[in-house]
């Protein structure tokens, strides 16, 4: 079949364009899927306006690393689920035994004390005193093995600390568990001052970690992230960000 030179050249250039475009696509950097826990003041989603201590810290890491990323604020449970499926690449949260085979721990942050705290006049001196009580517990989170593994302590799952504190205010639960800072942050939004609360019972001290999915090693360097993040922490990046949310 006869093909004119003009037609031949058109086909040739179209083919070369497609090959070139495919080659570019194959070598373009993969967008990193980043997730921050939906717990104020660490991750705040105000009608699509995202902020928070861990959100800002991770965003700064991404900028310094020069990585293209899609960053969302999601509940604990969803992030854990996505890490298992390889749909989340990077996050900051506590270590979880169920994620041990799915993530690499890049760098620790300062430890957080988890407390159980009730209304004024209800002070708990030991975990044993919590038996028979209803505790507002953030769905998907794990704050204390002793509390988790005690069937006599009733856990009322809540979507966030705001809901947990509302239940505490309405006396639908006896206490709430979690890190002190986000509990107080949520309390301020409900106009609950320190006089509302009893004395906190410290039930654990846990360390948040910058975590990278094991499935992400092909397109992001864990060592590079560790070096940059470590330098950021040493230079006071976390302290400076925390001051914004006090």
Helices and strands as residue ranges (DSSP letters): H 5-27, E 32-37, E 44-46, E 49-51, H 53-65, E 69-74, H 76-85, E 90-94, G 97-99, E 103-118, G 127-130, E 134-138, H 145-148, E 154-158, H 161-169, E 175-179, H 180-189, G 194-196, E 201-213, G 214-216, H 222-234, H 237-244
